Every structure is written in C-alpha cells, then in structure tokens.
Amino acid sequence: MKVFSRRSRTIFWLSLAVILTLPVGVSCVLAEPLTLEQALALARADNPALAEARARIAQARATLAESRAAFWPRLDAGLEYLRGDAPSAYLFKTIDARRLPPQVDFNDPGRFDNIETSLSARLNLFAGGGDRLRLRQAGLLVEQARYDHGALENDLSAAVIDTFLALLSARDHVDIARQSVDVLTREVELAEVRFAGGSLLRSELLSLNVRLAEAQSERVRAQSAENRLQAALAVLLGRETSLTWQPVPEPFTYAPPADFESAVRLALRRRPEPGRAARGRDLAELEHGMARSEYLPRLDLHARLYHDDPDFSYNDDSLNWTLGAQLSWNLFSGFATRAREARALGQVQERSEALRRQRLEIEREVRDAWLALEEAQAVETWAQAALSQARQAFAQVQTRFSGGAADVTRYLDTELAWHRSQINAAAARRDRQRALAALARALGEWGGLGQPSLSGAPSEERSNDGFNP
C-alpha cells in the first residue's frame, strides 16, 4: 500500500503539471476540422501580408491611370474679382469688357471694379518623349507589384503547407507519447504486483517509474509544440491565435520534374522573382530614357476664353479668347541632366546584376530543395525499416518481461527504441512531404499564376512575363 500511495501521488502531480502547462483557451475551444485545401484558401483570402500586396497592386494601377492624364488636355475654370486704381489694370480690364470711356486720364483713371470669369485649356504636344516613358514606367510598376504578390503567395502557400504538415507530425508525436504513457502505466501496475510478490527488485520498479515520468514529460513537450504550431497556423490563416484546428490527415503529393536541369529551367520560367528583377532593370532603362528626354524641347498648346464685367452681364460681343503655342528648351541646367543620366546608367547596371544574382539564387534554392528531398526519401525508407524491426523486438521482450524472463533494463531499452522509432518514422514521413512542398515552392508552383496541384503533376507551364494575381 505504501508503494501504491507514492505512485498515486506521482501520477497526480504529473497530471496536474500537464493540465497547468496547457493554454487556457485550448481546452475550452473545440477544434475545427481543416483540410490542406481549406487552409490554403483561407490563407489566400485573409492573410494580412497578401492583402497588403493586393493593395499595392491597386496603388500601382492608380498610378498608371494618373500617368495617362498627361495625354489629355487640362481644362480649368476661374472666377476673379479685382478692385484697384492701377492704370495698366484699368486699361486692360475695361478694354476687355468693351467699356473704355472715350475720354479717360490714363495717368489717373480712378478706381475700378471687375469680375472676370474664364475657361482655360492646356495641352502638351511634345515633351521629349518623357510622358510616354512615364506611362510605360507606370505599367511596369503594376507588373512589378503583381510579381511581388506572386512571390508572396508562393512563400505563403509553402509556409501554410509546411506548418500544416508540421502540425500533423506534432499530433502524431502526441499520440505516440500518449500510447507510450499508457503502455508504461500498465507495465508499472504489473511490476508493482511482481514487487509485492517478491519477484521484482525495488530498483527495477523505480526505473520503470522514472521512465513513466520521462514519458509524461515528453507528452507535455509534444503537446506544447502542437499548441505553438496551432498558433503559427492561425496567424498564417489570418485568424486569432486562440483558435485551434483539427488538421485532416491527407497525403500531400507533387510530381517534380524528371531531373535537376529540367527543374531549374522550370523554376526560372515560373518563379515571380526573375520577372520582378527584369522589370526593375526595365524601369532603370526607362529612367535613363527620361533623363535623356530633358535634352529635348517642350511644346505646349494653350487656349483661354474669358469675360470681364463687374455686373455679370454676359453677351457674345464681350467674350474674349486667346490661342497660342509655347516652345521651351532648357539649354543649361548646371550639368544636372548629365548627372541624372549617369545615375540612371548605374541603376541599369545594378538591376542587370540583380537579375543575374536572382537567377543564381533560384538555382541554388532548387538545388537545396532537390537534395533535401532525396535525403528525406532515404531517411523515410530507413526509418520505416527501423520501425518494423523495433516493433518486433519490443513485442518479444514485452512477452518475456511479463513472464519474468527479461530484466527491466532490457525492457526499458527496447521500449525506448520502439518509442523513438515510432517518432522517427512519423517525422520522416512528414519530413518527406515537407521537402516535397519545399521543392514545389522553389519551382514557383504557388507563384500566383494558377492554383497549386496538391495531388498530382505540377500545374501547366506558365511564363513570368506578366500575369494577374
């Protein structure tokens, strides 16, 4: 009875520790079933970072619409009240109003009042090609924003899949730890009976209790890891971290290209990052063109229709109009234009090297993902083989230990090996799927050019020369 009471207190305190280490909201909120497809759809719809990228696309489109305004005339309406005794103003205003007195002293005409209403228009006929270059630049900014959206969607989708699979792996770990605790609890109960009968040493019973305590601690750590992954997944889905999910186990499959060279070519065609870098280079070339356009003259057409009358007495005879053209040419600006041209050339060179660096970086990412997948496949094969052998060994030793033919040390070693092989096999299976998802991300499978294929071959070949998110 004394041993039983100690064991009861031990289990009580360990159970209390498990309850206290769990978050408050986890135990009281029912987990919602969630498939991988649903998780991806929620992330694309509600993730704040992706919403920010869509907002940046809208801003770029507004900038494009604004740049088109340079090709339209500008129309302004005005109303002006003027009072004074300046001879020149008196002369011009009264003449425009057709009210100049026959005898007036131009040196001292006296005070006057005038109200002028006007309608003016201005149209640029030539600006050295700068307006057209700015229009093309705004269009490239829209495409660049789309590429940013695609790159973010690719990374976000990969992060959701990786976190989802990690959560499944964590739940497997929790289940395995719980099963280990159940098995050890039964063995401790049987060992207490054998100890009471004198067929088991006290030290062996204590060793079993120590192993049970370790298994309880491991279950606590596994549950804590699962809770952290639940919070991480909730953030990716744009939800509160207090929400919990019940991930639906389903196989993640993806058919990569047959060889590494094909994978690299596919990634360079589909990844949004090279397209974004190419648009950055194009923007720099347009900036250089705009700098050179400053060497050319500017030609504007302007027209004005106005009426002067202090009494608002409108009539066709009093209407005035002007129409003219203005040519302006900046002949010298302190070498500022030459400096802007040199700066733009430097930007062209910088963006060109950035494009080359981006392509090399993508090739490295594909290489790393390819090798990681090969490693994960090999590890899964050996982990499954080790699991089968550990299961058989534990079944045999458990039978012998129950009959008293095996000592506690042998039993604990075999149980620990079986427990670890279960964890390793489950983790290896998920790690292979996560490595496959990482390769899909490196190939740009979720780059915003189409929906991902979660259960078969990669989606259709797409070009990163332009797309809508």
C-alpha positions in Angstrom: 0.0 0.0 0.0 2.9 2.3 0.7 4.3 1.9 -2.8 0.8 2.4 -4.3 0.3 5.6 -2.4 3.6 7.0 -3.7 2.7 6.1 -7.2 -0.7 7.7 -6.9 0.9 11.0 -5.7 3.4 10.9 -8.5 0.7 10.4 -11.1 -1.4 13.1 -9.5 1.4 15.7 -9.6 2.3 14.8 -13.2 -1.3 15.0 -14.3 -1.6 18.4 -12.6 1.6 19.6 -14.4 0.1 18.5 -17.8 -3.1 20.5 -17.1 -1.2 23.6 -16.0 1.1 23.7 -19.0 -1.8 23.7 -21.5 -3.0 27.1 -22.7 -6.3 28.2 -21.1 -8.1 28.6 -24.4 -7.0 25.2 -25.8 -9.0 23.0 -23.5 -12.2 25.0 -23.8 -12.3 25.7 -27.6 -13.4 22.9 -29.9 -11.0 22.3 -32.7 -12.5 22.8 -36.2 -11.7 20.2 -38.9 -9.3 21.7 -41.5 -8.1 20.2 -44.8 -5.0 21.4 -46.6 -7.0 22.8 -49.4 -9.2 24.8 -46.9 -6.1 26.1 -45.2 -4.6 27.4 -48.5 -7.9 29.0 -49.4 -8.2 30.7 -46.0 -4.6 32.0 -46.2 -5.0 33.4 -49.7 -8.3 35.2 -48.7 -7.4 36.5 -45.2 -3.6 36.7 -44.7 -2.7 40.3 -44.0 0.5 40.3 -45.9 -1.2 39.1 -49.0 -3.9 41.7 -48.6 -1.2 44.4 -48.4 0.3 43.1 -51.7 -3.1 43.4 -53.3 -3.4 46.9 -52.0 0.0 47.8 -53.5 -1.3 46.5 -56.9 -4.3 48.8 -56.6 -2.0 51.7 -55.9 0.2 50.9 -58.9 -2.9 50.7 -61.1 -4.0 54.1 -59.9 -0.5 55.5 -60.7 -0.9 54.0 -64.2 -4.2 55.8 -64.6 -2.7 59.0 -63.4 0.2 58.8 -65.9 -2.3 58.6 -68.7 -3.6 62.1 -67.8 -0.5 63.7 -69.4 -2.0 62.8 -72.9 -5.3 64.6 -72.2 -5.8 68.4 -72.2 -6.1 70.2 -68.9 -9.2 72.3 -68.5 -9.6 74.9 -65.7 -12.5 77.3 -64.8 -11.8 80.5 -62.9 -13.6 83.4 -61.3 -11.7 86.6 -60.3 -12.7 89.8 -58.6 -10.4 92.8 -58.9 -10.6 96.3 -57.4 -7.9 98.9 -57.7 -6.6 102.1 -59.3 -3.6 100.8 -61.3 -3.7 102.5 -64.7 -2.5 99.4 -66.6 -5.0 97.1 -64.9 -7.8 99.7 -65.5 -6.9 99.9 -69.2 -6.8 96.2 -69.9 -9.8 95.3 -67.9 -12.0 98.0 -69.3 -10.9 97.3 -72.9 -11.6 93.6 -72.5 -15.0 94.5 -71.1 -15.6 96.9 -74.0 -16.2 99.7 -71.6 -13.3 102.1 -72.1 -14.6 105.7 -71.8 -13.9 108.0 -74.8 -12.1 110.4 -72.6 -10.0 109.0 -69.8 -6.9 110.1 -68.0 -4.6 107.1 -68.2 -2.4 108.6 -65.6 -5.3 108.8 -63.1 -8.2 106.7 -64.3 -9.6 106.3 -60.7 -10.8 103.2 -59.0 -12.4 100.3 -60.9 -14.1 97.1 -60.1 -14.1 94.0 -62.3 -15.3 90.4 -62.3 -13.7 88.0 -64.7 -14.9 84.5 -65.5 -12.6 82.3 -67.6 -12.2 78.9 -69.1 -8.6 77.8 -70.0 -7.2 74.7 -71.6 -3.7 73.5 -72.0 -2.3 70.5 -74.0 1.2 69.3 -74.2 2.2 68.4 -77.8 5.8 67.3 -77.2 7.8 66.8 -74.0 10.8 64.9 -75.4 9.0 61.6 -75.0 9.1 61.8 -71.2 5.3 61.4 -70.8 5.3 58.2 -72.9 8.2 56.9 -70.9 6.5 57.6 -67.6 3.4 55.8 -68.9 5.5 52.7 -69.7 7.2 53.1 -66.3 3.8 53.1 -64.5 2.8 49.9 -66.4 6.0 48.2 -65.3 5.3 49.2 -61.7 1.9 47.4 -62.0 3.6 44.3 -63.3 6.3 44.5 -60.6 3.6 44.8 -57.9 1.9 41.7 -59.4 5.2 39.8 -59.2 5.6 40.8 -55.6 2.1 39.4 -55.0 3.0 36.2 -56.7 6.3 35.8 -54.8 4.5 36.4 -51.5 1.7 34.0 -52.4 4.3 31.3 -53.3 6.1 31.7 -50.0 2.8 31.9 -48.0 1.4 28.8 -49.6 4.6 26.9 -48.9 4.6 28.2 -45.3 1.0 27.0 -44.8 1.7 23.6 -46.2 4.9 23.3 -44.1 3.1 24.4 -40.9 0.1 22.1 -41.7 2.4 19.1 -42.1 4.4 20.0 -39.1 1.2 20.2 -37.1 0.2 16.7 -38.3 3.7 15.5 -37.3 3.3 17.1 -33.9 -0.1 15.4 -33.4 1.5 12.1 -34.3 4.1 12.8 -31.7 1.5 13.5 -29.1 -0.4 10.3 -30.0 2.8 8.2 -29.8 3.7 9.8 -26.5 0.3 9.1 -25.1 0.5 5.5 -26.2 3.9 5.2 -24.6 2.5 6.5 -21.3 -0.4 4.0 -21.5 1.9 1.1 -22.1 4.3 2.1 -19.3 1.4 2.7 -16.9 0.2 -0.8 -17.4 3.7 -2.2 -17.0 4.2 -0.2 -13.8 1.0 -1.7 -12.4 2.1 -5.2 -13.3 5.6 -4.5 -11.8 4.0 -3.4 -8.5 2.2 -6.8 -8.3 5.5 -8.6 -9.0 7.3 -6.4 -6.5 4.7 -7.2 -3.9 5.2 -10.9 -4.6 9.0 -10.6 -4.3 9.8 -11.4 -7.9 11.0 -7.9 -8.8 13.6 -5.7 -7.2 12.7 -2.3 -5.8 15.3 -0.6 -8.0 13.7 -2.1 -11.1 10.3 -0.8 -10.1 11.8 2.7 -9.5 13.4 2.5 -13.0 10.0 1.9 -14.5 8.6 4.8 -12.6 11.4 7.1 -13.9 10.7 6.0 -17.4 7.0 6.7 -16.9 7.8 10.2 -15.6 10.0 10.8 -18.7 7.2 9.7 -21.0 4.8 12.1 -19.2 7.3 14.9 -19.7 7.7 14.1 -23.3 3.9 14.1 -23.8 3.8 17.6 -22.2 6.6 18.8 -24.5 4.8 17.3 -27.6 1.5 19.0 -26.6 3.3 22.3 -26.1 4.9 22.0 -29.6 1.5 21.3 -31.1 0.0 24.3 -29.4 2.7 26.6 -30.8 2.1 25.2 -34.3 -1.6 25.8 -33.9 -0.9 29.4 -33.1 1.5 29.7 -36.1 -1.1 28.2 -38.5 -3.8 30.6 -37.2 -1.5 33.6 -37.9 -0.9 32.4 -41.4 -4.6 32.0 -42.0 -5.3 35.5 -40.7 -7.1 34.2 -37.6 -6.7 34.8 -33.8 -4.2 32.6 -32.1 -6.8 31.3 -29.6 -8.5 29.3 -32.4 -7.5 25.7 -32.8 -7.7 23.4 -35.7 -8.2 19.7 -36.3 -5.9 19.0 -39.3 -7.3 16.3 -41.5 -4.5 13.9 -42.4 -4.3 13.6 -46.1 -1.3 12.7 -48.3 0.5 15.6 -50.0 1.8 14.6 -53.3 3.6 16.5 -56.0 5.3 15.2 -59.2 8.6 17.1 -59.7 10.4 17.2 -63.0 12.4 14.2 -64.0 15.9 15.7 -63.5 17.5 18.7 -61.9 18.2 20.6 -65.1 14.6 20.5 -66.0 13.6 21.6 -62.6 15.9 24.7 -62.9 14.5 25.6 -66.3 11.0 25.3 -64.9 11.8 27.4 -61.9 13.3 30.2 -64.0 10.2 30.3 -66.1 7.7 30.3 -63.3 9.2 32.0 -60.3 8.0 35.6 -59.9 11.3 36.9 -58.6 13.2 36.9 -62.0 10.2 38.7 -63.6 10.3 41.3 -60.9 14.1 41.8 -61.2 13.7 42.1 -65.0 11.0 44.7 -64.6 13.4 46.6 -62.2 16.0 46.6 -65.0 13.4 47.9 -67.5 12.4 50.6 -65.1 16.1 51.7 -64.8 16.3 51.8 -68.6 13.2 54.0 -68.8 14.7 56.2 -66.1 17.7 56.7 -68.3 15.5 57.5 -71.3 13.6 60.1 -69.2 16.9 61.7 -68.3 17.9 61.9 -71.9 14.5 63.4 -72.8 15.4 66.5 -70.8 17.8 67.5 -73.6 14.8 68.0 -76.0 12.4 71.0 -76.1 8.9 71.1 -74.8 5.9 72.3 -76.9 2.6 73.2 -75.3 -0.7 74.5 -76.8 -2.9 76.7 -74.6 -6.3 78.4 -75.1 -8.3 80.8 -73.0 -11.9 82.0 -73.1 -12.9 84.8 -70.7 -15.3 87.5 -69.9 -14.8 90.8 -68.0 -17.8 92.6 -66.5 -18.4 93.9 -63.0 -22.1 93.3 -63.3 -22.1 89.7 -64.7 -23.7 91.0 -67.9 -22.7 88.2 -70.3 -23.1 88.6 -74.0 -21.3 87.3 -77.0 -19.8 90.6 -78.0 -17.9 90.8 -74.8 -16.3 87.4 -74.9 -12.5 87.3 -75.3 -10.3 84.4 -76.4 -6.7 83.7 -76.9 -5.0 80.7 -78.6 -1.2 80.1 -78.7 1.7 77.7 -78.5 4.7 77.8 -76.3 8.1 76.3 -77.0 10.6 76.0 -74.2 14.0 74.5 -74.2 16.4 74.1 -71.3 19.8 74.9 -72.7 21.8 74.6 -69.5 21.0 73.2 -66.0 24.3 73.1 -64.3 25.0 69.6 -65.7 22.1 68.2 -63.6 20.7 66.3 -66.6 24.1 64.7 -67.3 24.3 63.6 -63.6 20.8 62.1 -63.8 21.7 60.3 -66.9 24.8 58.8 -65.3 22.9 57.8 -62.2 20.3 56.0 -64.4 23.0 54.2 -66.3 24.4 53.0 -62.9 20.9 51.8 -62.0 20.6 49.8 -65.2 23.9 48.1 -64.5 22.8 47.4 -60.9 19.4 46.0 -61.8 21.0 43.8 -64.5 23.4 42.3 -61.9 20.4 41.9 -59.5 18.6 39.9 -62.2 21.6 37.6 -62.7 22.0 37.2 -58.9 18.3 36.3 -58.6 18.6 33.6 -61.2 21.7 32.1 -59.4 19.8 32.3 -56.1 16.8 30.4 -57.6 19.2 27.7 -59.0 20.7 27.3 -55.5 17.3 27.1 -53.9 16.2 24.4 -56.4 19.5 22.5 -55.7 19.0 22.6 -52.0 15.3 21.5 -52.2 16.2 18.7 -54.6 19.0 17.4 -52.3 16.7 17.8 -49.3 14.0 15.7 -51.0 16.5 12.9 -51.9 17.7 12.9 -48.3 14.2 12.8 -46.8 13.2 9.9 -49.1 16.2 7.9 -48.0 15.6 8.7 -44.3 12.0 7.6 -44.6 13.0 4.3 -46.1 15.4 3.5 -43.3 13.0 4.9 -40.6 10.3 2.5 -41.8 12.7 -0.4 -41.7 13.8 0.5 -38.2 10.2 0.8 -37.1 9.4 -2.7 -38.3 12.4 -4.2 -36.5 11.8 -2.2 -33.3 8.1 -3.3 -33.2 9.1 -6.9 -33.4 11.9 -6.6 -30.8 9.6 -4.9 -28.3 6.8 -7.4 -28.8 9.2 -10.2 -28.0 10.9 -8.5 -25.0 7.5 -7.4 -23.6 6.3 -11.0 -23.6 9.5 -12.2 -21.9 9.4 -9.4 -19.4 5.8 -10.2 -18.5 6.9 -13.8 -17.8 9.9 -12.8 -15.8 12.4 -14.0 -18.4 13.8 -10.4 -19.2 15.1 -7.8 -16.8 13.9 -4.3 -16.6 17.0 -2.8 -18.2 16.4 -4.9 -21.3 12.7 -3.9 -21.4 13.4 -0.2 -21.0 16.0 -0.2 -23.7 13.6 -2.0 -26.1 10.6 0.2 -25.2 12.7 3.3 -25.7 14.0 2.1 -29.1 10.4 1.3 -30.2 9.1 4.6 -29.0 11.8 6.6 -30.8 11.4 4.5 -33.9 7.7 5.4 -34.0 8.5 9.1 -33.6 11.3 8.9 -36.2 9.1 7.1 -38.8 6.2 9.5 -38.4 8.5 12.5 -38.6 10.3 11.0 -41.6 7.0 10.6 -43.5 6.0 14.2 -42.8 9.5 15.5 -43.5 9.4 13.9 -46.9 6.2 15.6 -47.7 7.5 18.9 -46.3 10.6 18.5 -48.5 8.3 17.9 -51.5 6.4 21.1 -50.7 9.7 23.0 -50.4 10.7 21.8 -53.8 7.3 22.9 -55.2 7.9 26.3 -53.7 11.4 26.5 -55.2 9.8 25.7 -58.6 7.3 28.5 -58.2 4.2 26.2 -58.0 2.3 28.7 -56.0 3.5 31.9 -57.6 0.1 33.4 -58.2 0.0 32.2 -61.9 -2.5 29.4 -61.1 -3.8 27.2 -58.3 -1.5 24.6 -57.0 -1.9 20.9 -57.6 -1.8 19.0 -54.3 -2.4 15.5 -55.6 -0.6 15.1 -58.9 1.6 16.6 -61.5 2.7 20.2 -61.4 0.3 22.8 -62.9 0.7 23.8 -66.5 3.8 25.6 -67.6 3.5 29.4 -67.2 5.7 32.3 -68.1 6.7 35.0 -65.6 6.4 37.7 -68.3 3.2 39.1 -66.8 0.0 37.9 -65.0 -2.9 38.9 -62.9 -3.0 37.8 -59.3 
